Amino acid sequence: MKKLQAVLLLGTVLLGSTVVSPINTEAVEQKFSNCKELNKVYSGGVAKDGQVKNKGGKTKLKPTVSAAVYKLNAGKDRDKDGIACER
């Protein structure tokens, strides 16, 4: 009986800790003061959608796709290709 109680208690603790708070993997939408600051969080820059093509030449890193972050930082898209601060 004590073994069953211990198993139930352990199961409740493990289940409770995984269900209590879901992990948010998306970064907080924020406006950055310049591309250097944006690239600290989004190393390849930010694209407004997955269909945009880079017009500024070859890039080293793939941009993160986030319409909300792009909209806040659209002024940093100098070549107007839909990718802000591409690297």
Distance bins in CASP14 RR format, pairs under 12 A and 6 or more apart:
PFRMAT RR
TARGET T0000
AUTHOR 0000-0000-0000
RMODE 2
METHOD distances of the structure
MODEL  1
1 7 0 0 0 0 0 1 0 0 0 0 0
1 8 0 0 0 0 0 1 0 0 0 0 0
2 8 0 0 0 0 0 1 0 0 0 0 0
2 9 0 0 0 0 0 1 0 0 0 0 0
3 9 0 0 0 0 0 1 0 0 0 0 0
3 10 0 0 0 0 0 1 0 0 0 0 0
4 10 0 0 0 0 0 1 0 0 0 0 0
4 11 0 0 0 0 0 1 0 0 0 0 0
5 11 0 0 0 0 0 1 0 0 0 0 0
5 12 0 0 0 0 0 1 0 0 0 0 0
6 12 0 0 0 0 0 1 0 0 0 0 0
6 13 0 0 0 0 0 1 0 0 0 0 0
7 13 0 0 0 0 0 1 0 0 0 0 0
7 14 0 0 0 0 0 1 0 0 0 0 0
8 14 0 0 0 0 0 1 0 0 0 0 0
8 15 0 0 0 0 0 1 0 0 0 0 0
9 15 0 0 0 0 0 1 0 0 0 0 0
9 16 0 0 0 0 0 1 0 0 0 0 0
10 16 0 0 0 0 0 1 0 0 0 0 0
10 17 0 0 0 0 0 1 0 0 0 0 0
11 17 0 0 0 0 1 0 0 0 0 0 0
11 18 0 0 0 0 0 1 0 0 0 0 0
11 19 0 0 0 0 0 1 0 0 0 0 0
12 18 0 0 0 0 0 1 0 0 0 0 0
12 19 0 0 0 0 0 1 0 0 0 0 0
12 20 0 0 0 0 0 1 0 0 0 0 0
13 19 0 0 0 0 0 1 0 0 0 0 0
13 20 0 0 0 0 0 1 0 0 0 0 0
14 20 0 0 0 0 0 1 0 0 0 0 0
25 64 0 0 0 0 0 1 0 0 0 0 0
26 41 0 0 0 0 0 1 0 0 0 0 0
26 42 0 0 0 0 0 1 0 0 0 0 0
26 64 0 0 0 0 1 0 0 0 0 0 0
26 65 0 0 0 0 0 1 0 0 0 0 0
26 66 1 0 0 1 0 0 0 0 0 0 0
26 67 0 0 0 0 0 1 0 0 0 0 0
26 68 0 0 0 0 1 0 0 0 0 0 0
26 69 0 0 0 0 1 0 0 0 0 0 0
27 38 0 0 0 0 0 1 0 0 0 0 0
27 40 0 0 0 0 0 1 0 0 0 0 0
27 41 1 0 0 1 0 0 0 0 0 0 0
27 42 1 0 0 1 0 0 0 0 0 0 0
27 43 0 0 0 0 0 1 0 0 0 0 0
27 45 0 0 0 0 0 1 0 0 0 0 0
27 46 0 0 0 0 1 0 0 0 0 0 0
27 64 0 0 0 0 1 0 0 0 0 0 0
27 66 1 0 0 1 0 0 0 0 0 0 0
27 68 0 0 0 0 0 1 0 0 0 0 0
27 69 1 0 0 1 0 0 0 0 0 0 0
27 72 0 0 0 0 0 1 0 0 0 0 0
28 41 0 0 0 0 1 0 0 0 0 0 0
28 42 0 0 0 0 0 1 0 0 0 0 0
28 66 0 0 0 0 0 1 0 0 0 0 0
28 68 0 0 0 0 0 1 0 0 0 0 0
28 69 0 0 0 0 1 0 0 0 0 0 0
28 72 0 0 0 0 0 1 0 0 0 0 0
29 41 0 0 0 0 0 1 0 0 0 0 0
29 42 0 0 0 0 0 1 0 0 0 0 0
29 46 0 0 0 0 0 1 0 0 0 0 0
29 64 0 0 0 0 0 1 0 0 0 0 0
29 66 1 0 0 1 0 0 0 0 0 0 0
29 67 0 0 0 0 1 0 0 0 0 0 0
29 68 1 0 1 0 0 0 0 0 0 0 0
29 69 1 0 1 0 0 0 0 0 0 0 0
29 70 0 0 0 0 1 0 0 0 0 0 0
29 71 0 0 0 0 1 0 0 0 0 0 0
29 72 1 0 0 1 0 0 0 0 0 0 0
29 73 0 0 0 0 1 0 0 0 0 0 0
30 37 0 0 0 0 1 0 0 0 0 0 0
30 38 0 0 0 0 1 0 0 0 0 0 0
30 40 0 0 0 0 0 1 0 0 0 0 0
30 41 1 0 0 1 0 0 0 0 0 0 0
30 42 0 0 0 0 0 1 0 0 0 0 0
30 46 0 0 0 0 0 1 0 0 0 0 0
30 66 0 0 0 0 0 1 0 0 0 0 0
30 68 0 0 0 0 1 0 0 0 0 0 0
30 69 1 0 0 1 0 0 0 0 0 0 0
30 70 0 0 0 0 0 1 0 0 0 0 0
30 71 0 0 0 0 0 1 0 0 0 0 0
30 72 1 0 0 1 0 0 0 0 0 0 0
30 73 0 0 0 0 1 0 0 0 0 0 0
31 37 0 0 0 0 1 0 0 0 0 0 0
31 38 0 0 0 0 1 0 0 0 0 0 0
31 41 0 0 0 0 0 1 0 0 0 0 0
31 46 0 0 0 0 0 1 0 0 0 0 0
31 68 0 0 0 0 0 1 0 0 0 0 0
31 69 0 0 0 0 1 0 0 0 0 0 0
31 70 0 0 0 0 0 1 0 0 0 0 0
31 71 0 0 0 0 1 0 0 0 0 0 0
31 72 1 0 1 0 0 0 0 0 0 0 0
31 73 1 0 0 1 0 0 0 0 0 0 0
31 74 0 0 0 0 1 0 0 0 0 0 0
31 75 0 0 0 0 1 0 0 0 0 0 0
31 76 0 0 0 0 1 0 0 0 0 0 0
31 84 0 0 0 0 0 1 0 0 0 0 0
32 38 1 0 1 0 0 0 0 0 0 0 0
32 39 0 0 0 0 1 0 0 0 0 0 0
32 40 0 0 0 0 1 0 0 0 0 0 0
32 41 1 0 0 1 0 0 0 0 0 0 0
32 42 0 0 0 0 1 0 0 0 0 0 0
32 45 0 0 0 0 0 1 0 0 0 0 0
32 46 0 0 0 0 1 0 0 0 0 0 0
32 69 0 0 0 0 1 0 0 0 0 0 0
32 70 0 0 0 0 0 1 0 0 0 0 0
32 72 0 0 0 0 1 0 0 0 0 0 0
32 73 1 0 1 0 0 0 0 0 0 0 0
32 74 0 0 0 0 0 1 0 0 0 0 0
32 75 0 0 0 0 0 1 0 0 0 0 0
32 76 1 0 0 1 0 0 0 0 0 0 0
32 84 0 0 0 0 1 0 0 0 0 0 0
32 85 0 0 0 0 1 0 0 0 0 0 0
33 40 0 0 0 0 0 1 0 0 0 0 0
33 72 0 0 0 0 0 1 0 0 0 0 0
33 73 0 0 0 0 1 0 0 0 0 0 0
33 75 0 0 0 0 0 1 0 0 0 0 0
33 76 0 0 0 0 1 0 0 0 0 0 0
33 85 0 0 0 0 0 1 0 0 0 0 0
34 40 0 0 0 0 0 1 0 0 0 0 0
34 73 0 0 0 0 1 0 0 0 0 0 0
34 75 0 0 0 0 0 1 0 0 0 0 0
34 76 1 0 0 1 0 0 0 0 0 0 0
34 78 0 0 0 0 0 1 0 0 0 0 0
34 84 0 0 0 0 0 1 0 0 0 0 0
34 85 0 0 0 0 1 0 0 0 0 0 0
35 41 0 0 0 0 0 1 0 0 0 0 0
35 42 0 0 0 0 1 0 0 0 0 0 0
35 43 0 0 0 0 0 1 0 0 0 0 0
35 44 0 0 0 0 0 1 0 0 0 0 0
35 45 1 0 0 1 0 0 0 0 0 0 0
35 46 0 0 0 0 0 1 0 0 0 0 0
35 73 0 0 0 0 1 0 0 0 0 0 0
35 75 0 0 0 0 0 1 0 0 0 0 0
35 76 1 0 1 0 0 0 0 0 0 0 0
35 77 0 0 0 0 1 0 0 0 0 0 0
35 78 0 0 0 0 1 0 0 0 0 0 0
35 83 0 0 0 0 0 1 0 0 0 0 0
35 84 1 0 0 1 0 0 0 0 0 0 0
35 85 1 1 0 0 0 0 0 0 0 0 0
35 86 0 0 0 0 1 0 0 0 0 0 0
35 87 0 0 0 0 1 0 0 0 0 0 0
36 42 0 0 0 0 0 1 0 0 0 0 0
36 43 0 0 0 0 0 1 0 0 0 0 0
36 45 0 0 0 0 0 1 0 0 0 0 0
36 76 0 0 0 0 0 1 0 0 0 0 0
36 85 0 0 0 0 1 0 0 0 0 0 0
36 87 0 0 0 0 0 1 0 0 0 0 0
37 45 0 0 0 0 0 1 0 0 0 0 0
37 73 0 0 0 0 1 0 0 0 0 0 0
37 76 0 0 0 0 1 0 0 0 0 0 0
37 84 0 0 0 0 0 1 0 0 0 0 0
37 85 0 0 0 0 1 0 0 0 0 0 0
38 44 0 0 0 0 1 0 0 0 0 0 0
38 45 1 0 0 1 0 0 0 0 0 0 0
38 46 1 0 0 1 0 0 0 0 0 0 0
38 63 0 0 0 0 0 1 0 0 0 0 0
38 64 0 0 0 0 1 0 0 0 0 0 0
38 66 0 0 0 0 0 1 0 0 0 0 0
38 69 0 0 0 0 1 0 0 0 0 0 0
38 70 0 0 0 0 0 1 0 0 0 0 0
38 72 0 0 0 0 1 0 0 0 0 0 0
38 73 1 0 0 1 0 0 0 0 0 0 0
38 74 0 0 0 0 0 1 0 0 0 0 0
38 75 0 0 0 0 0 1 0 0 0 0 0
38 76 1 0 0 1 0 0 0 0 0 0 0
38 77 0 0 0 0 0 1 0 0 0 0 0
38 83 0 0 0 0 0 1 0 0 0 0 0
38 84 1 0 0 1 0 0 0 0 0 0 0
38 85 1 0 1 0 0 0 0 0 0 0 0
38 86 0 0 0 0 0 1 0 0 0 0 0
38 87 0 0 0 0 1 0 0 0 0 0 0
39 45 1 0 0 1 0 0 0 0 0 0 0
39 46 0 0 0 0 1 0 0 0 0 0 0
39 59 0 0 0 0 0 1 0 0 0 0 0
39 60 0 0 0 0 0 1 0 0 0 0 0
39 61 0 0 0 0 1 0 0 0 0 0 0
39 63 0 0 0 0 0 1 0 0 0 0 0
39 64 0 0 0 0 0 1 0 0 0 0 0
39 73 0 0 0 0 0 1 0 0 0 0 0
39 76 0 0 0 0 1 0 0 0 0 0 0
39 83 0 0 0 0 0 1 0 0 0 0 0
39 84 0 0 0 0 1 0 0 0 0 0 0
39 85 1 0 1 0 0 0 0 0 0 0 0
39 86 0 0 0 0 1 0 0 0 0 0 0
39 87 1 0 0 1 0 0 0 0 0 0 0
40 85 0 0 0 0 0 1 0 0 0 0 0
40 87 0 0 0 0 0 1 0 0 0 0 0
41 64 0 0 0 0 1 0 0 0 0 0 0
41 66 0 0 0 0 0 1 0 0 0 0 0
41 69 0 0 0 0 1 0 0 0 0 0 0
41 73 0 0 0 0 0 1 0 0 0 0 0
41 84 0 0 0 0 0 1 0 0 0 0 0
41 85 0 0 0 0 0 1 0 0 0 0 0
42 61 0 0 0 0 1 0 0 0 0 0 0
42 62 0 0 0 0 0 1 0 0 0 0 0
42 63 1 0 0 1 0 0 0 0 0 0 0
42 64 1 0 1 0 0 0 0 0 0 0 0
42 65 0 0 0 0 0 1 0 0 0 0 0
42 66 1 0 0 1 0 0 0 0 0 0 0
42 69 1 0 0 1 0 0 0 0 0 0 0
42 70 0 0 0 0 1 0 0 0 0 0 0
42 72 0 0 0 0 0 1 0 0 0 0 0
42 73 0 0 0 0 1 0 0 0 0 0 0
42 76 0 0 0 0 0 1 0 0 0 0 0
42 83 0 0 0 0 0 1 0 0 0 0 0
42 84 0 0 0 0 1 0 0 0 0 0 0
42 85 1 0 0 1 0 0 0 0 0 0 0
42 86 0 0 0 0 1 0 0 0 0 0 0
42 87 0 0 0 0 1 0 0 0 0 0 0
43 59 0 0 0 0 0 1 0 0 0 0 0
43 60 0 0 0 0 1 0 0 0 0 0 0
43 61 1 0 1 0 0 0 0 0 0 0 0
43 62 0 0 0 0 1 0 0 0 0 0 0
43 63 0 0 0 0 1 0 0 0 0 0 0
43 64 0 0 0 0 1 0 0 0 0 0 0
43 85 0 0 0 0 1 0 0 0 0 0 0
43 86 0 0 0 0 0 1 0 0 0 0 0
43 87 1 0 0 1 0 0 0 0 0 0 0
44 54 0 0 0 0 0 1 0 0 0 0 0
44 59 1 0 0 1 0 0 0 0 0 0 0
44 60 1 0 0 1 0 0 0 0 0 0 0
44 61 1 1 0 0 0 0 0 0 0 0 0
44 62 1 0 0 1 0 0 0 0 0 0 0
44 63 1 0 1 0 0 0 0 0 0 0 0
44 64 1 0 0 1 0 0 0 0 0 0 0
44 65 0 0 0 0 0 1 0 0 0 0 0
44 66 0 0 0 0 0 1 0 0 0 0 0
44 83 0 0 0 0 1 0 0 0 0 0 0
44 84 0 0 0 0 1 0 0 0 0 0 0
44 85 1 0 0 1 0 0 0 0 0 0 0
44 86 1 0 0 1 0 0 0 0 0 0 0
44 87 1 0 1 0 0 0 0 0 0 0 0
45 52 0 0 0 0 0 1 0 0 0 0 0
45 54 0 0 0 0 0 1 0 0 0 0 0
45 59 0 0 0 0 1 0 0 0 0 0 0
45 60 0 0 0 0 0 1 0 0 0 0 0
45 61 1 0 0 1 0 0 0 0 0 0 0
45 62 0 0 0 0 1 0 0 0 0 0 0
45 63 1 0 1 0 0 0 0 0 0 0 0
45 64 1 0 0 1 0 0 0 0 0 0 0
45 65 0 0 0 0 1 0 0 0 0 0 0
45 66 0 0 0 0 1 0 0 0 0 0 0
45 69 0 0 0 0 1 0 0 0 0 0 0
45 70 0 0 0 0 1 0 0 0 0 0 0
45 73 0 0 0 0 1 0 0 0 0 0 0
45 76 0 0 0 0 1 0 0 0 0 0 0
45 77 0 0 0 0 1 0 0 0 0 0 0
45 81 0 0 0 0 0 1 0 0 0 0 0
45 82 0 0 0 0 0 1 0 0 0 0 0
45 83 1 0 0 1 0 0 0 0 0 0 0
45 84 1 0 0 1 0 0 0 0 0 0 0
45 85 1 0 1 0 0 0 0 0 0 0 0
45 86 1 0 1 0 0 0 0 0 0 0 0
45 87 1 0 0 1 0 0 0 0 0 0 0
46 52 0 0 0 0 0 1 0 0 0 0 0
46 61 0 0 0 0 0 1 0 0 0 0 0
46 62 0 0 0 0 0 1 0 0 0 0 0
46 63 1 0 1 0 0 0 0 0 0 0 0
46 64 1 0 1 0 0 0 0 0 0 0 0
46 65 1 0 0 1 0 0 0 0 0 0 0
46 66 1 0 1 0 0 0 0 0 0 0 0
46 67 0 0 0 0 1 0 0 0 0 0 0
46 68 0 0 0 0 1 0 0 0 0 0 0
46 69 1 0 1 0 0 0 0 0 0 0 0
46 70 1 0 1 0 0 0 0 0 0 0 0
46 71 0 0 0 0 1 0 0 0 0 0 0
46 72 0 0 0 0 1 0 0 0 0 0 0
46 73 1 0 0 1 0 0 0 0 0 0 0
46 74 0 0 0 0 1 0 0 0 0 0 0
46 75 0 0 0 0 0 1 0 0 0 0 0
46 76 0 0 0 0 1 0 0 0 0 0 0
46 77 0 0 0 0 1 0 0 0 0 0 0
46 82 0 0 0 0 1 0 0 0 0 0 0
46 83 1 0 0 1 0 0 0 0 0 0 0
46 84 1 0 1 0 0 0 0 0 0 0 0
46 85 1 0 0 1 0 0 0 0 0 0 0
46 86 0 0 0 0 1 0 0 0 0 0 0
46 87 0 0 0 0 0 1 0 0 0 0 0
47 53 0 0 0 0 1 0 0 0 0 0 0
47 54 0 0 0 0 1 0 0 0 0 0 0
47 59 0 0 0 0 0 1 0 0 0 0 0
47 61 0 0 0 0 0 1 0 0 0 0 0
47 62 0 0 0 0 1 0 0 0 0 0 0
47 63 1 0 1 0 0 0 0 0 0 0 0
47 64 1 0 0 1 0 0 0 0 0 0 0
47 65 1 0 1 0 0 0 0 0 0 0 0
47 66 1 0 0 1 0 0 0 0 0 0 0
47 67 0 0 0 0 1 0 0 0 0 0 0
47 68 0 0 0 0 0 1 0 0 0 0 0
47 69 0 0 0 0 1 0 0 0 0 0 0
47 70 1 0 0 1 0 0 0 0 0 0 0
47 71 0 0 0 0 0 1 0 0 0 0 0
47 73 0 0 0 0 0 1 0 0 0 0 0
47 74 0 0 0 0 0 1 0 0 0 0 0
47 77 0 0 0 0 1 0 0 0 0 0 0
47 81 0 0 0 0 1 0 0 0 0 0 0
47 82 1 0 0 1 0 0 0 0 0 0 0
47 83 1 0 1 0 0 0 0 0 0 0 0
47 84 1 0 0 1 0 0 0 0 0 0 0
47 85 0 0 0 0 0 1 0 0 0 0 0
47 86 0 0 0 0 1 0 0 0 0 0 0
48 63 0 0 0 0 1 0 0 0 0 0 0
48 64 0 0 0 0 0 1 0 0 0 0 0
48 65 1 0 0 1 0 0 0 0 0 0 0
48 66 0 0 0 0 1 0 0 0 0 0 0
48 67 1 0 1 0 0 0 0 0 0 0 0
48 68 0 0 0 0 1 0 0 0 0 0 0
48 69 0 0 0 0 1 0 0 0 0 0 0
48 70 1 1 0 0 0 0 0 0 0 0 0
48 71 1 0 0 1 0 0 0 0 0 0 0
48 72 0 0 0 0 0 1 0 0 0 0 0
48 73 0 0 0 0 0 1 0 0 0 0 0
48 74 1 0 0 1 0 0 0 0 0 0 0
48 75 0 0 0 0 0 1 0 0 0 0 0
48 77 0 0 0 0 1 0 0 0 0 0 0
48 80 0 0 0 0 0 1 0 0 0 0 0
48 81 0 0 0 0 1 0 0 0 0 0 0
48 82 1 0 1 0 0 0 0 0 0 0 0
48 83 1 0 0 1 0 0 0 0 0 0 0
48 84 0 0 0 0 1 0 0 0 0 0 0
48 86 0 0 0 0 0 1 0 0 0 0 0
49 63 0 0 0 0 0 1 0 0 0 0 0
49 64 0 0 0 0 0 1 0 0 0 0 0
49 65 1 0 0 1 0 0 0 0 0 0 0
49 66 0 0 0 0 1 0 0 0 0 0 0
49 67 1 0 0 1 0 0 0 0 0 0 0
49 68 0 0 0 0 0 1 0 0 0 0 0
49 69 0 0 0 0 0 1 0 0 0 0 0
49 70 0 0 0 0 1 0 0 0 0 0 0
49 71 0 0 0 0 0 1 0 0 0 0 0
49 81 0 0 0 0 0 1 0 0 0 0 0
49 82 0 0 0 0 1 0 0 0 0 0 0
49 83 0 0 0 0 0 1 0 0 0 0 0
50 62 0 0 0 0 0 1 0 0 0 0 0
50 63 0 0 0 0 1 0 0 0 0 0 0
50 64 0 0 0 0 0 1 0 0 0 0 0
50 65 1 0 1 0 0 0 0 0 0 0 0
50 66 0 0 0 0 0 1 0 0 0 0 0
50 67 0 0 0 0 1 0 0 0 0 0 0
50 70 0 0 0 0 0 1 0 0 0 0 0
50 82 0 0 0 0 1 0 0 0 0 0 0
50 83 0 0 0 0 1 0 0 0 0 0 0
51 65 0 0 0 0 1 0 0 0 0 0 0
51 67 0 0 0 0 0 1 0 0 0 0 0
51 81 0 0 0 0 0 1 0 0 0 0 0
51 82 0 0 0 0 1 0 0 0 0 0 0
51 83 0 0 0 0 0 1 0 0 0 0 0
52 59 0 0 0 0 0 1 0 0 0 0 0
52 62 0 0 0 0 0 1 0 0 0 0 0
52 63 0 0 0 0 1 0 0 0 0 0 0
52 64 0 0 0 0 0 1 0 0 0 0 0
52 65 0 0 0 0 1 0 0 0 0 0 0
52 67 0 0 0 0 0 1 0 0 0 0 0
52 70 0 0 0 0 1 0 0 0 0 0 0
52 77 0 0 0 0 1 0 0 0 0 0 0
52 79 0 0 0 0 0 1 0 0 0 0 0
52 80 0 0 0 0 0 1 0 0 0 0 0
52 81 1 0 0 1 0 0 0 0 0 0 0
52 82 1 0 1 0 0 0 0 0 0 0 0
52 83 1 0 1 0 0 0 0 0 0 0 0
52 84 0 0 0 0 0 1 0 0 0 0 0
52 86 0 0 0 0 1 0 0 0 0 0 0
53 59 0 0 0 0 0 1 0 0 0 0 0
53 63 0 0 0 0 0 1 0 0 0 0 0
53 79 0 0 0 0 0 1 0 0 0 0 0
53 81 1 0 0 1 0 0 0 0 0 0 0
53 82 0 0 0 0 1 0 0 0 0 0 0
53 83 0 0 0 0 1 0 0 0 0 0 0
53 86 0 0 0 0 0 1 0 0 0 0 0
54 60 0 0 0 0 0 1 0 0 0 0 0
54 61 0 0 0 0 0 1 0 0 0 0 0
54 62 0 0 0 0 1 0 0 0 0 0 0
54 63 0 0 0 0 1 0 0 0 0 0 0
54 77 0 0 0 0 0 1 0 0 0 0 0
54 79 0 0 0 0 1 0 0 0 0 0 0
54 80 0 0 0 0 0 1 0 0 0 0 0
54 81 1 0 1 0 0 0 0 0 0 0 0
54 82 0 0 0 0 1 0 0 0 0 0 0
54 83 1 0 1 0 0 0 0 0 0 0 0
54 84 0 0 0 0 0 1 0 0 0 0 0
54 85 0 0 0 0 0 1 0 0 0 0 0
54 86 1 0 1 0 0 0 0 0 0 0 0
54 87 0 0 0 0 0 1 0 0 0 0 0
55 77 0 0 0 0 0 1 0 0 0 0 0
55 78 0 0 0 0 0 1 0 0 0 0 0
55 79 1 0 1 0 0 0 0 0 0 0 0
55 80 1 0 0 1 0 0 0 0 0 0 0
55 81 1 1 0 0 0 0 0 0 0 0 0
55 82 0 0 0 0 1 0 0 0 0 0 0
55 83 0 0 0 0 1 0 0 0 0 0 0
55 86 0 0 0 0 1 0 0 0 0 0 0
56 77 0 0 0 0 0 1 0 0 0 0 0
56 78 0 0 0 0 1 0 0 0 0 0 0
56 79 1 0 1 0 0 0 0 0 0 0 0
56 80 0 0 0 0 0 1 0 0 0 0 0
56 81 1 0 0 1 0 0 0 0 0 0 0
56 82 0 0 0 0 0 1 0 0 0 0 0
56 83 0 0 0 0 1 0 0 0 0 0 0
56 85 0 0 0 0 0 1 0 0 0 0 0
56 86 1 0 0 1 0 0 0 0 0 0 0
56 87 0 0 0 0 0 1 0 0 0 0 0
57 79 0 0 0 0 1 0 0 0 0 0 0
57 81 0 0 0 0 1 0 0 0 0 0 0
57 83 0 0 0 0 0 1 0 0 0 0 0
57 86 0 0 0 0 1 0 0 0 0 0 0
57 87 0 0 0 0 0 1 0 0 0 0 0
58 86 0 0 0 0 0 1 0 0 0 0 0
58 87 0 0 0 0 0 1 0 0 0 0 0
59 79 0 0 0 0 0 1 0 0 0 0 0
59 81 0 0 0 0 0 1 0 0 0 0 0
59 83 0 0 0 0 1 0 0 0 0 0 0
59 85 0 0 0 0 0 1 0 0 0 0 0
59 86 1 0 1 0 0 0 0 0 0 0 0
59 87 1 0 0 1 0 0 0 0 0 0 0
60 86 0 0 0 0 1 0 0 0 0 0 0
60 87 1 0 1 0 0 0 0 0 0 0 0
61 83 0 0 0 0 0 1 0 0 0 0 0
61 85 0 0 0 0 0 1 0 0 0 0 0
61 86 1 0 0 1 0 0 0 0 0 0 0
61 87 1 0 1 0 0 0 0 0 0 0 0
62 83 0 0 0 0 0 1 0 0 0 0 0
62 86 0 0 0 0 1 0 0 0 0 0 0
62 87 0 0 0 0 1 0 0 0 0 0 0
63 69 0 0 0 0 0 1 0 0 0 0 0
63 70 0 0 0 0 1 0 0 0 0 0 0
63 73 0 0 0 0 0 1 0 0 0 0 0
63 77 0 0 0 0 0 1 0 0 0 0 0
63 81 0 0 0 0 0 1 0 0 0 0 0
63 82 0 0 0 0 1 0 0 0 0 0 0
63 83 1 0 1 0 0 0 0 0 0 0 0
63 84 0 0 0 0 1 0 0 0 0 0 0
63 85 0 0 0 0 1 0 0 0 0 0 0
63 86 1 0 1 0 0 0 0 0 0 0 0
63 87 0 0 0 0 1 0 0 0 0 0 0
64 70 0 0 0 0 1 0 0 0 0 0 0
64 73 0 0 0 0 0 1 0 0 0 0 0
64 83 0 0 0 0 1 0 0 0 0 0 0
64 84 0 0 0 0 0 1 0 0 0 0 0
64 85 0 0 0 0 0 1 0 0 0 0 0
64 86 0 0 0 0 0 1 0 0 0 0 0
64 87 0 0 0 0 0 1 0 0 0 0 0
65 82 0 0 0 0 0 1 0 0 0 0 0
65 83 0 0 0 0 1 0 0 0 0 0 0
65 84 0 0 0 0 0 1 0 0 0 0 0
66 72 0 0 0 0 1 0 0 0 0 0 0
66 73 0 0 0 0 1 0 0 0 0 0 0
66 74 0 0 0 0 0 1 0 0 0 0 0
66 82 0 0 0 0 0 1 0 0 0 0 0
66 83 0 0 0 0 0 1 0 0 0 0 0
66 84 0 0 0 0 1 0 0 0 0 0 0
67 73 0 0 0 0 0 1 0 0 0 0 0
67 74 0 0 0 0 0 1 0 0 0 0 0
67 82 0 0 0 0 0 1 0 0 0 0 0
67 84 0 0 0 0 0 1 0 0 0 0 0
68 74 0 0 0 0 0 1 0 0 0 0 0
69 76 0 0 0 0 0 1 0 0 0 0 0
69 77 0 0 0 0 0 1 0 0 0 0 0
69 83 0 0 0 0 0 1 0 0 0 0 0
69 84 0 0 0 0 1 0 0 0 0 0 0
69 85 0 0 0 0 0 1 0 0 0 0 0
70 76 0 0 0 0 1 0 0 0 0 0 0
70 77 1 0 0 1 0 0 0 0 0 0 0
70 80 0 0 0 0 0 1 0 0 0 0 0
70 81 0 0 0 0 0 1 0 0 0 0 0
70 82 1 0 0 1 0 0 0 0 0 0 0
70 83 1 0 0 1 0 0 0 0 0 0 0
70 84 1 0 1 0 0 0 0 0 0 0 0
70 85 0 0 0 0 1 0 0 0 0 0 0
70 86 0 0 0 0 0 1 0 0 0 0 0
71 77 0 0 0 0 0 1 0 0 0 0 0
71 82 0 0 0 0 0 1 0 0 0 0 0
71 84 0 0 0 0 1 0 0 0 0 0 0
72 84 0 0 0 0 1 0 0 0 0 0 0
73 82 0 0 0 0 0 1 0 0 0 0 0
73 83 0 0 0 0 0 1 0 0 0 0 0
73 84 1 0 1 0 0 0 0 0 0 0 0
73 85 1 0 0 1 0 0 0 0 0 0 0
73 86 0 0 0 0 0 1 0 0 0 0 0
74 80 0 0 0 0 1 0 0 0 0 0 0
74 81 0 0 0 0 0 1 0 0 0 0 0
74 82 0 0 0 0 1 0 0 0 0 0 0
74 83 0 0 0 0 0 1 0 0 0 0 0
74 84 1 0 0 1 0 0 0 0 0 0 0
74 85 0 0 0 0 0 1 0 0 0 0 0
75 82 0 0 0 0 0 1 0 0 0 0 0
75 83 0 0 0 0 0 1 0 0 0 0 0
75 84 1 0 0 1 0 0 0 0 0 0 0
75 85 0 0 0 0 1 0 0 0 0 0 0
76 82 0 0 0 0 0 1 0 0 0 0 0
76 83 0 0 0 0 1 0 0 0 0 0 0
76 84 1 0 1 0 0 0 0 0 0 0 0
76 85 1 0 1 0 0 0 0 0 0 0 0
76 86 0 0 0 0 1 0 0 0 0 0 0
77 83 1 0 0 1 0 0 0 0 0 0 0
77 84 1 0 1 0 0 0 0 0 0 0 0
77 85 1 0 0 1 0 0 0 0 0 0 0
77 86 0 0 0 0 1 0 0 0 0 0 0
78 84 0 0 0 0 1 0 0 0 0 0 0
78 85 0 0 0 0 1 0 0 0 0 0 0
78 86 0 0 0 0 1 0 0 0 0 0 0
79 85 0 0 0 0 0 1 0 0 0 0 0
79 86 0 0 0 0 1 0 0 0 0 0 0
80 86 0 0 0 0 0 1 0 0 0 0 0
END
